[in-house]
Amino acid sequence: MKSESEIGQNHPQSGNYAPLDSHLWADATYPLGAHYRGDSVTFAVYSKNASQILLEIYDRPTGENAKYDYWLTKNPNDDIWRAKIAGIPHGSYYAFRCWGPNWQFDQKWQRGHSNAGFRADVDDFGHRFNPNKVLFDPYARELSHDLETPAMIAAGENAGIYATGEGDYKGVIRRQYDTGKWSPKGIVIAPDGTSTGIRPRLAAEKAIIYEAHVRGLSNHPSASRLENILKGITGFEEVANVPDQYRGTYAGAGYMAKYLKALGFTTIELLPVQETANDNNPDDRPGGNYWGYMTFGYFAPDRRYAYDRSPGGPTREFKAMVKAFHDQGMEVYLDVVYNHTGEGGNWGSNDVTGFVSFGGFDVVEYYQLSDEHYLVDGATGCGNQLNFSHIVTCNLVLDSLIYWLETMGVDGFRFDLAPVLGRTPSSHEREDWHKQKQFFPKHPLLEKIEQLGKKYDAEMIAEAWDIWGYEVGNFPTGWGEWNGRYRDAIRRFCKGDGNTFKFIEQVNGDYHNFHDQGGPHKSISFIVAHDGFTLMDLVSYNNKNNLNPWPFGPSDGGNNNNDSWDSGGNQALRRQRLRNFWTIQFLSRGVPMTVWGDEFGRTQNGNNNPYNIDSVATWNNYDMIATRSPHLLPTGYREAYHNNFGTGTNQEERNPLFIFAAYIAHLRNNHIALKQRRYGDMVLDAGNSVTYLFKKPDGVSDLTAHARCIWFLIDGSAVGDHDFLVLINMYHLPVDFRLPSPGNNYRWVRLIDTAAWAETNYNCWSVEQGAVIADRYKVNGFSIVVLEEIN
């Protein structure tokens, strides 16, 4: 081996760790990332503008300089730099250093804070190469650790080591500070045979989505008591305790598959699980980014969420979790954040950035830059918007999606700030996304994602807004979309606003925005999501309450306009209104999505932006299922749950909302009339589709603006199902509703009455137990009744 002074030549010349076929690298087509080819490993990274790239192999992820290094060779046809190395074992750590126009390679450059070759932090073309800042592979299948770790902090270091510019870090000019001993490394992962099971390939209209955080789903100690908590509740007999050591992990989430299946859900949608900076997230005070919307590794399952954190462990454990859901016939969606990365933008000055991967390889290719070469806030507000006019970023997204579909077995994706993926420098303002869809500029990336969805029978769902525009209903036909119009209309009507026509438009599946977008099943009809109130808090607070003491806060930010109502402080009315929301959502056209813990009234004590809270406030406390007074349970802290729920009037020590939520979810699952792809009340869709008919309480008169009482009929006869009659009273006094005459030998049977009087019976009845109702029904104020026509 040659001496350390000869950068790029510090490696064996034969045997393990020796370069193979280096004379062929310039014409090679090895795929991006690190991949085994027999006993050798190929490496490939993209950079159009780098002048030299150094591959480094490390024995350990931290504390040491690289053991071996190699110069990569660029293929001029695709701007990808490649190498092939013999005998690199599974679990090896690797990283890169890049030189370019603003920092050319100089033979005097050495590891350890060198300035040799430096010209500028950013040049006249926007280049920001810096060989002192070690970079991890954007295509790494696993990452060794985060930018900051507890060990790093304990050693007296911090993320300031990654900064460029003239500033000082521990007596060293920041651009010169060598990050090799602390920077995250890619891990060479050998293929493994862990099965992800058989994908259910459910039709989109059959989905009932449960949005959840991996830790929030099973981190609470009650997850290890599920068998006792659920004892005696029909349908939950197979649910098993989560072993203590698996709580808050992928393995723990896998244990929850049977619980969610029994509850009536078909799909779990996980908040971001691609590698993000969370190793330092505290669970004894606010801090960090609990939600994880700052992705670093688009191919790497987050190591913190794994019980098995050995190299390859997070990948195997994630795949086993997916199999657990697939074995229950359930699907797994991932919330993905491709609009910006966790690298951040400029650190207060144009000269200062903190790149650890993408931007360090080629900032002008990966990111949107201003004319002055600043990284722009753009449509994300994050200062590091990716540039989807360039092939490298488009391919990054597509390759990542394919990996999670093919290798990791997932079934769909929800795209954070999805319009950004369709933004280009010349087509980014609101007017460029025309309201009339025939003028919609179909960005090639959006179309390619749509095509992936068709190829893999996977759902592609947009959060269809960003800072530059609100684009719900404007995405290509194959996309599903979170429907904020549904959220707003349902919230307002259910607190008595009388926004009648907007309400029925959304209950009917937002026809005007989705009739030519594939159908109502493309509307994800949510009332609450992770970034806002829980459903319990929506009916318990007039305003956000984000300055709570730990463990419920404090948090900053959060929407100031929530269309919430504290129900006048009446706990019984709050529970009644919760049932109203569940009923309307699960009987509306579209795909319902709820938030973890809403089934038993999880409260964040009014915090509507707990992005930095990893605590009992954001964990499911399943003990709430086995009591009529869930908010009187101890939190383990001085700060108690606000008693928003009160005490149910049912006789058993059982959460009445939980029983009701399971009932309405199964009602939807069991009836084809409630899971439709078409609008049956429009001429163009006549036949073999379900009609939703809306009238005044007399069942005859047409609705007028500001009406707060709605009679609506779900006519399931065209699809061989039963009819349902839904009687909605959002007035404060009881109102008489007239029932239509049932067909011959048919009768109307009461299934649901959300009014407080019926809580003793959990507000729901089976068809066999439901009362037969004739002619009229008096619906109490702020309550809903559901009848089914049976013979």
KEMI-457551 format. One line per field, with one value per residue (C-alpha): x negated, y negated, z negated. Coordinates in steps of 0.25 Angstrom, whole numbers, plus 5000, padded with zeros to 4 digits. Layout:
X = [X_...]
Y = [Y_...]
Z = [Z_...]
//
This chain:
X = [5000_4995_4993_5004_4999_5004_5019_5027_5016_5018_5023_5018_5014_5019_5029_5039_5041_5034_5040_5045_5046_5042_5039_5054_5060_5061_5071_5077_5092_5093_5105_5105_5102_5094_5097_5091_5087_5082_5072_5069_5076_5079_5080_5087_5091_5096_5088_5088_5079_5069_5055_5051_5058_5051_5058_5054_5056_5056_5055_5064_5075_5069_5056_5046_5041_5043_5036_5036_5038_5040_5042_5055_5056_5066_5075_5076_5089_5097_5089_5088_5075_5072_5063_5063_5056_5053_5056_5063_5071_5086_5087_5075_5076_5073_5074_5068_5061_5063_5055_5060_5058_5058_5049_5039_5031_5017_5006_5004_5018_5018_5029_5029_5034_5027_5028_5021_5028_5038_5043_5057_5068_5077_5073_5079_5087_5092_5083_5080_5070_5063_5054_5053_5068_5070_5082_5091_5097_5111_5114_5109_5118_5115_5108_5099_5104_5110_5102_5103_5103_5103_5088_5084_5091_5084_5071_5073_5076_5088_5094_5085_5074_5082_5082_5074_5070_5060_5066_5059_5061_5052_5041_5042_5048_5061_5059_5046_5052_5051_5064_5058_5058_5073_5080_5091_5086_5094_5094_5091_5103_5104_5117_5125_5137_5146_5160_5170_5182_5192_5197_5212_5214_5227_5235_5233_5248_5247_5236_5239_5226_5220_5209_5199_5185_5176_5172_5186_5193_5186_5177_5186_5185_5200_5196_5190_5203_5212_5217_5223_5228_5236_5241_5255_5257_5261_5252_5239_5236_5224_5217_5204_5196_5184_5172_5166_5153_5160_5169_5167_5160_5163_5165_5175_5183_5184_5190_5201_5206_5216_5221_5223_5229_5239_5242_5247_5235_5229_5217_5207_5200_5187_5181_5167_5158_5147_5135_5136_5128_5135_5124_5124_5139_5142_5154_5153_5155_5158_5148_5144_5153_5162_5170_5158_5161_5146_5141_5126_5127_5137_5134_5131_5141_5138_5129_5135_5148_5142_5140_5129_5119_5108_5104_5116_5125_5134_5136_5140_5148_5156_5159_5164_5173_5179_5181_5188_5198_5199_5202_5214_5219_5214_5206_5195_5193_5182_5182_5170_5163_5156_5159_5147_5136_5131_5118_5124_5121_5112_5107_5109_5100_5098_5084_5089_5096_5096_5096_5094_5099_5107_5102_5088_5088_5094_5103_5106_5112_5120_5125_5133_5124_5126_5119_5109_5108_5115_5123_5137_5149_5157_5170_5166_5162_5150_5138_5134_5145_5140_5140_5149_5144_5132_5131_5123_5134_5145_5138_5135_5150_5153_5142_5146_5160_5157_5148_5158_5168_5160_5150_5158_5171_5179_5193_5194_5189_5194_5185_5182_5184_5186_5188_5173_5170_5177_5170_5160_5152_5161_5174_5176_5186_5200_5205_5197_5205_5218_5231_5236_5230_5229_5218_5211_5196_5193_5179_5172_5169_5183_5187_5176_5180_5194_5189_5182_5195_5201_5190_5189_5204_5199_5206_5199_5206_5202_5203_5208_5203_5190_5187_5189_5202_5214_5216_5226_5233_5222_5213_5212_5223_5216_5213_5221_5221_5222_5235_5234_5248_5254_5247_5252_5266_5269_5262_5271_5284_5282_5281_5294_5288_5299_5290_5300_5296_5281_5284_5292_5282_5272_5280_5283_5268_5265_5271_5266_5252_5251_5261_5251_5239_5243_5255_5258_5248_5237_5241_5235_5246_5239_5244_5231_5217_5204_5201_5213_5223_5226_5241_5243_5237_5245_5257_5250_5243_5247_5232_5219_5212_5198_5191_5195_5184_5177_5181_5192_5183_5178_5178_5178_5185_5198_5210_5218_5231_5236_5251_5252_5262_5260_5275_5278_5270_5280_5273_5285_5287_5272_5274_5286_5279_5268_5278_5284_5270_5267_5281_5281_5266_5269_5282_5276_5271_5256_5246_5246_5233_5232_5221_5215_5222_5235_5242_5241_5240_5225_5223_5211_5217_5220_5206_5208_5194_5186_5175_5165_5172_5169_5177_5190_5197_5193_5193_5205_5209_5217_5221_5231_5239_5242_5249_5261_5252_5240_5234_5234_5223_5209_5199_5187_5184_5189_5197_5209_5218_5229_5242_5248_5255_5262_5269_5277_5291_5289_5289_5276_5262_5260_5257_5271_5264_5255_5267_5274_5262_5260_5274_5275_5262_5267_5280_5273_5264_5276_5284_5280_5290_5281_5268_5271_5262_5273_5283_5297_5305_5299_5305_5291_5290_5304_5305_5297_5293_5299_5308_5306_5319_5320_5333_5339_5344_5357_5350_5356_5352_5339_5329_5326_5314_5311_5320_5314_5323_5320_5327_5319_5321_5310_5317_5309_5319_5311_5299_5307_5306_5316_5321_5316_5323_5315_5322_5313_5317_5307_5318_5318_5332_5339_5344_5354_5350_5359_5355_5358_5367_5359_5360_5369_5365_5354_5353_5344_5335_5328_5313_5307_5312_5301_5309_5304_5317_5312_5298_5302_5303_5290_5299_5300_5308_5306_5317_5323_5324_5327_5341_5350_5354_5367_5371_5363_5351_5348_5333_5327_5319_5305_5307_5308_5317_5314_5324_5323_5334_5334_5344]
Y = [5000_4986_4975_4967_4955_4960_4957_4967_4978_4983_4997_5011_5013_5028_5036_5031_5015_5015_5007_5016_5013_4999_4997_5000_4990_4979_4987_4994_4994_4998_4993_4982_4986_4997_5011_5025_5032_5045_5043_5029_5016_5005_4990_4979_4965_4954_4940_4932_4921_4928_4929_4941_4950_4958_4971_4974_4987_4986_4997_4990_4979_4969_4965_4969_4965_4974_4987_4987_4977_4978_4968_4970_4969_4961_4966_4954_4960_4959_4951_4962_4966_4980_4991_5006_5011_5025_5032_5021_5028_5026_5015_5006_4991_4982_4967_4958_4944_4935_4925_4915_4902_4894_4903_4911_4922_4919_4929_4922_4925_4934_4939_4930_4916_4913_4900_4906_4903_4894_4882_4878_4884_4881_4877_4869_4881_4885_4897_4900_4912_4914_4927_4924_4928_4943_4947_4959_4966_4960_4975_4981_4993_4990_4978_4980_4969_4955_4941_4940_4952_4953_4958_4946_4936_4943_4941_4926_4926_4920_4918_4906_4915_4916_4901_4894_4880_4871_4874_4880_4894_4898_4889_4894_4887_4894_4897_4904_4913_4927_4935_4949_4954_4950_4949_4959_4971_4980_4995_5006_5015_5029_5033_5041_5051_5044_5046_5034_5044_5043_5029_5028_5019_5013_5004_4989_4988_4999_4992_4987_4980_4979_4968_4972_4969_4981_4977_4972_4985_4994_4986_4984_4995_4999_5005_5017_5019_5020_5034_5030_5016_5022_5035_5037_5028_5036_5036_5033_5047_5049_5036_5039_5030_5023_5028_5017_5017_5014_5002_4990_4998_5004_5018_5012_5006_5019_5024_5014_5019_5029_5017_5008_5020_5023_5008_5008_5001_5006_4997_4991_4978_4976_4962_4961_4973_4969_4965_4952_4945_4950_4957_4946_4944_4944_4951_4943_4929_4922_4922_4928_4932_4943_4943_4945_4936_4933_4945_4948_4962_4966_4980_4983_4987_4978_4985_4979_4987_5000_5010_5017_5005_5014_5012_5017_5018_5006_5011_5026_5021_5011_5022_5031_5020_5019_5034_5033_5023_5031_5044_5037_5032_5018_5008_4999_4985_4976_4961_4956_4943_4941_4926_4922_4929_4928_4922_4908_4895_4884_4882_4867_4864_4867_4873_4882_4896_4909_4919_4934_4941_4935_4921_4925_4934_4923_4912_4905_4919_4923_4910_4897_4885_4871_4862_4859_4874_4874_4886_4882_4884_4885_4893_4900_4889_4898_4891_4904_4907_4918_4914_4923_4917_4926_4941_4944_4940_4946_4959_4958_4958_4969_4978_4977_4980_4992_4997_4996_5002_5014_5017_5011_5016_5003_5001_4986_4972_4958_4947_4935_4922_4930_4918_4915_4927_4920_4907_4902_4889_4884_4890_4888_4877_4880_4875_4886_4896_4893_4896_4902_4916_4916_4905_4912_4913_4927_4927_4940_4944_4944_4952_4962_4964_4966_4977_4984_4984_4992_5001_5005_5004_4994_4981_4968_4957_4943_4933_4924_4910_4902_4888_4884_4890_4899_4909_4919_4925_4921_4933_4943_4953_4965_4957_4957_4944_4940_4931_4919_4914_4927_4924_4909_4912_4923_4916_4903_4910_4919_4907_4901_4891_4895_4896_4905_4906_4907_4918_4927_4924_4931_4942_4945_4946_4932_4935_4922_4925_4940_4944_4944_4948_4962_4962_4959_4969_4960_4950_4954_4949_4945_4936_4936_4940_4940_4925_4920_4923_4938_4940_4940_4926_4921_4922_4917_4904_4891_4887_4895_4897_4899_4893_4905_4910_4923_4934_4926_4915_4904_4904_4892_4890_4896_4891_4880_4883_4897_4897_4903_4901_4905_4910_4900_4908_4919_4933_4941_4932_4933_4948_4947_4938_4948_4958_4949_4947_4962_4964_4953_4957_4972_4970_4959_4962_4962_4969_4967_4964_4963_4960_4970_4970_4963_4976_4974_4959_4956_4942_4933_4923_4914_4914_4913_4913_4924_4926_4925_4934_4949_4952_4957_4946_4952_4967_4976_4979_4991_4991_4981_4993_5000_4988_4979_4967_4968_4954_4957_4967_4962_4957_4960_4945_4934_4929_4937_4939_4929_4936_4933_4946_4947_4960_4969_4973_4987_4998_5005_4999_4998_4986_4983_4976_4988_4997_4987_4985_4999_5001_4990_4995_5009_5003_4996_5009_5018_5010_5008_4996_4988_4991_4985_4981_4973_4962_4968_4956_4950_4954_4957_4968_4974_4988_4998_4986_4981_4968_4959_4951_4938_4932_4924_4932_4935_4943_4936_4921_4916_4911_4896_4888_4889_4900_4908_4920_4930_4943_4951_4964_4974_4982_4995_5003_5001_5008_5019_5013_5007_4993_4984_4972_4962_4951_4939_4929_4918_4909_4908_4913_4926_4927_4937_4944_4952_4965_4970_4982_4994_5004_5016_5025_5015_5007_4996_5001_4991_4994_4981_4970_4961_4954_4954_4963_4975_4975_4986_4995_4989_4981_4993_5006_5018_5020_5031_5022_5009_5003_5003_4988_4984_4971_4961_4959_4948_4945_4938_4925_4927_4942_4951_4964_4975_4985_4997_5002_5017_5028]
Z = [5000_5003_4993_4987_4995_5008_5007_5015_5015_5000_5003_5006_5021_5020_5012_5003_5004_5018_5030_5041_5055_5053_5068_5071_5061_5071_5079_5068_5065_5051_5044_5034_5020_5015_5020_5019_5032_5028_5017_5022_5019_5029_5025_5033_5031_5040_5041_5054_5049_5040_5045_5036_5026_5015_5010_4995_4987_4972_4962_4952_4955_4945_4938_4949_4963_4975_4976_4991_5002_5017_5029_5036_5051_5058_5070_5079_5085_5072_5062_5052_5045_5043_5037_5034_5022_5018_5005_4997_4986_4983_4973_4978_4976_4988_4992_5002_5004_5016_5023_5033_5040_5027_5020_5029_5025_5020_5017_5004_4999_4987_4977_4965_4968_4981_4989_5001_5015_5009_5018_5013_5004_5016_5029_5040_5045_5031_5029_5015_5014_5002_5000_4985_4984_4985_4992_4991_5004_5007_5011_4999_4994_4980_4972_4960_4952_4952_4954_4939_4929_4914_4915_4923_4913_4902_4909_4909_4924_4931_4945_4947_4953_4966_4968_4979_4980_4972_4958_4947_4941_4930_4935_4949_4961_4963_4978_4974_4963_4967_4964_4967_4953_4950_4963_4966_4975_4985_4981_4991_4990_4996_5002_4992_4994_4983_4989_4990_4992_5003_5006_5004_5016_5011_5020_5016_5012_5002_4994_4980_4976_4962_4961_4951_4946_4944_4929_4926_4930_4920_4911_4899_4888_4891_4904_4896_4889_4901_4898_4885_4890_4901_4894_4896_4908_4920_4932_4924_4919_4928_4924_4916_4906_4912_4905_4897_4905_4918_4914_4923_4934_4947_4940_4930_4942_4948_4935_4937_4951_4944_4936_4948_4956_4944_4943_4958_4965_4978_4979_4970_4974_4967_4965_4971_4969_4978_4971_4964_4953_4940_4932_4922_4921_4906_4900_4887_4892_4905_4916_4930_4941_4936_4949_4958_4970_4973_4981_4982_4988_4998_4999_4984_4973_4961_4952_4939_4942_4942_4931_4939_4942_4947_4962_4970_4957_4960_4975_4970_4959_4968_4978_4967_4962_4976_4976_4963_4970_4983_4975_4970_4984_4980_4988_4984_4989_4987_4985_4993_4994_5008_5009_5000_4992_4978_4983_4980_4988_4986_4971_4971_4982_4996_4993_4983_4984_4977_4988_4985_4998_5009_5009_5007_5019_5029_5023_5036_5041_5028_5023_5028_5027_5028_5038_5027_5025_5011_5008_5009_4999_5012_5010_4998_4989_4985_4992_5000_5010_5020_5035_5043_5056_5055_5058_5045_5036_5044_5045_5030_5027_5037_5033_5018_5021_5029_5017_5007_5016_5021_5010_4997_5001_4999_5006_5007_5004_4999_5005_4995_5003_5016_5025_5023_5031_5043_5041_5051_5051_5063_5058_5043_5040_5037_5050_5057_5050_5057_5051_5063_5064_5079_5077_5066_5069_5067_5062_5067_5052_5048_5060_5058_5043_5048_5058_5046_5039_5050_5052_5038_5034_5024_5019_5021_5012_5013_5002_5013_5008_5005_5002_5016_5018_5014_5025_5020_5032_5042_5042_5053_5053_5046_5034_5021_5013_4999_4999_4990_4996_4990_4976_4976_4980_4971_4959_4961_4964_4951_4942_4948_4958_4968_4980_4986_5001_4998_4988_4998_5009_5000_4995_5009_5012_5017_5031_5038_5035_5036_5047_5057_5048_5047_5038_5023_5018_5022_5011_4998_4989_4976_4964_4956_4959_4952_4954_4946_4935_4932_4934_4919_4918_4930_4922_4909_4912_4919_4921_4921_4908_4912_4900_4891_4881_4884_4888_4896_4901_4903_4918_4927_4940_4943_4951_4944_4952_4948_4950_4936_4925_4911_4911_4900_4890_4890_4889_4894_4906_4909_4910_4918_4928_4929_4933_4943_4950_4951_4956_4967_4971_4973_4980_4990_5004_5004_4996_4981_4973_4958_4948_4939_4925_4931_4929_4913_4912_4911_4907_4909_4899_4910_4916_4931_4936_4927_4937_4926_4916_4914_4902_4896_4904_4917_4913_4913_4899_4901_4886_4891_4898_4885_4877_4879_4874_4883_4879_4864_4866_4861_4871_4862_4861_4853_4865_4866_4879_4880_4877_4890_4891_4878_4874_4884_4879_4883_4872_4876_4873_4887_4896_4903_4915_4918_4919_4928_4937_4939_4943_4953_4960_4961_4966_4978_4980_4981_4991_5006_5006_4997_5006_5020_5031_5038_5036_5038_5037_5050_5063_5069_5058_5058_5056_5047_5037_5024_5024_5012_5011_5002_4997_4986_4974_4981_4991_5002_5002_5008_4999_4997_4993_4978_4975_4963_4965_4976_4980_4990_4996_5001_5012_5012_5021_5034_5028_5021_5007_4997_4996_4985_4980_4972_4964_4960_4950_4947_4941_4925_4924_4928_4942_4948_4961_4970_4975_4989_4991_4991_5003_5002_4990_4986_4974_4968_4957_4948_4948_4942_4933_4929_4918_4904_4899_4908_4902_4892_4904_4911_4920_4930_4932_4941_4952_4943_4931_4937_4935_4947_4950_4958_4964_4955_4946_4936_4937_4925_4927_4932_4935_4947_4949_4959_4964_4973_4982_4980_4984]
//
